[in-house]
Amino acid sequence: MARVAQKATDDEAKVRGDRVVTTNRRATYDYFIEESIEAGVSLTGTEIKSIRAGRVSIAEAYVRVDGGELWLIGANVAPFEQAGQDNHEPTRPRKLLAKRRQIAHLQEATDQKGMTLVPLRIALRHGLAKVDVGIAKGKKSYDKRAATAEREATRDIQRALRDRG
């Protein structure tokens, strides 16, 4: 008998301890996201405390495959205030933890012209920080205008339906 996967409700996610800390809203505006994978992050003690406090930004960050390893470059994890002199460097490169097969797949994807790796969001799952890495292709300016026009049209339709009913 096969088990059917069901999408977790918000209550189930809270019970499991899942919480989205930050999202990269700029990524969906600037890129077409083809596919995404979840990777762990190698962090120090003060970094995970800052992330749990929500003091992280991935707006200017990107992911690079270097020597068979994934690296998160440019993510800003604010210094932990109570750490004193044992604090971390806010923008240091952080190693992402993924399976060898996943890293090879990401390497193949970025070898194609116009493809890049962008961090989409950071979430805490069972107390561990996870990064969703997206394989992305850059949008042209006319693609962005079309997306904006579509979003505004949808918003107008929703507003009209709400006012009518």
N, C-alpha and C positions, 0 to 999 in steps of 0.2 A: 504494500500500500504506500503510495507516494505522498509525501508531505507537501502541502501547498504553502509557499512563502506568502506571508501577509505583511503589509506595511505596518510598522509599529506606530501606534498612536502616541500623542504627546505624553499621556500618562505613563505608558509603558517605557518610553524613553527616559522619563524622569526617574522611574523605578530602577532602570539599568544604570543610571548615572550619566546619560548622554547630555551634552550641552554644547551648543555652537558658541564659540567665543568670539570669532570675528569672521567676516566674509569679505571677499575681494569683489566688490560690486563693479569695479572698473573692468574686471576681466571679461564679464559677459557683454560689456559695452564695446570693448576694443577687439574682442576675439570671438570666433565661432568655436565653441567647445565641442570637439569631436568625441572625446571619451575621457573618463577620469578614473583614477585609482586612489586608494587610501594608503598612506604611508605613515609610519610612526616617526617620531622626532627624537633625536638624541639631545637631551637637555641637561643643564646643571640644576642644582637645587633651587637657586634663586630665580632661574628662568621659569621653571614650572610654577613657582609661587606667583610670579608676575603674570603669567598666562592665566592662571586660575582667577586672578584679580581682574582679568580682562584688559590688561595693559600691553597689548600687542597690536602691531599693524603690519599687514602684508600688501598694502596698496602698491608699493614700488618693488615688490619682491618678484623673483623668478627662480626657476629650478634648472639646474644644470647636471648632466651626467658627466662625471669626470673619473676616469680610471675604474669604471665598473661600479661606481658609487653615486648615489643621488645627493645633491647638495642644495639646500635652500639658501639663496643669496639675497641679501638686502632686506630681510624681514627685521623689523624693529621691535625688540622685546625690551620694554622700559626697565631700568634698573629697579631692583626691589629696595624699597625705602628702609626697611629694618636690617638690611644685610651689612651695612658698614663698609669696611674696606675689602671684604671678600665678595664683592659684587661682580657681575659678569659684564662683558662688553655688549652694548645694545645691538649692534648690527653685525656681529660676527657670523660667518657661514656656519650653518647647522646641518649636520648629517641627517638624511632621511633614511629610514629603515624600511626596506621593501625586499621582496623575494628576488633572487637572481633572474628568474624568468621575466618578472615584471620590469626590472631594470633594463633587460635586453630589449623588451618590447618598446619601452619608452625611447631607448637609444635609436632603434629602427625608425620610430615615428619622427624623431627630430632630425634624422638624416634626410628626410624628404624636404624639398624646398618649401619654405614658407611656414613650416610647423615649428612650434615652440612649446615649452612646458611652463605653465603658470600655476601658482597656488590659488585654489578657489576658496578654501575656508579652513579654519582651524577649529577643531572640536575636541572636547574632553569626553572620552569614552572609557568608562570604568576607571576614571582617575588618570588615564594616560592621554597625552596630547597626540592627536592625529591630524595630518594635513591631507586634504583632498587635492591631488595634483591633476590638472587637466591638460590633455593634449589639445593645443589650440592652433588655429589658423587666423592670421590677422584680417581684420575687416577693412575694407576701403571706406572712404568718407561717404560715398553714396549708399553703402550698406547701412551705415550708422543712421543716415537720414531716413531711410526706409523703416528701420526698426523704431525710430522715434515717432514717425508718422503712424505706424501701426499701433504703438502703445497709446498714443493720444486718441486714436479712433476708438480703441477698446474702452478707454476711460470715458469718452463721450457717450458711448453706447450704454455703459454701466450707469452713468449719471442720469441718462434719459429714462432708463428702466426704473431706477430708484425713484425719480421724481414722479413718474407715471403711476406707480403702484403704491 
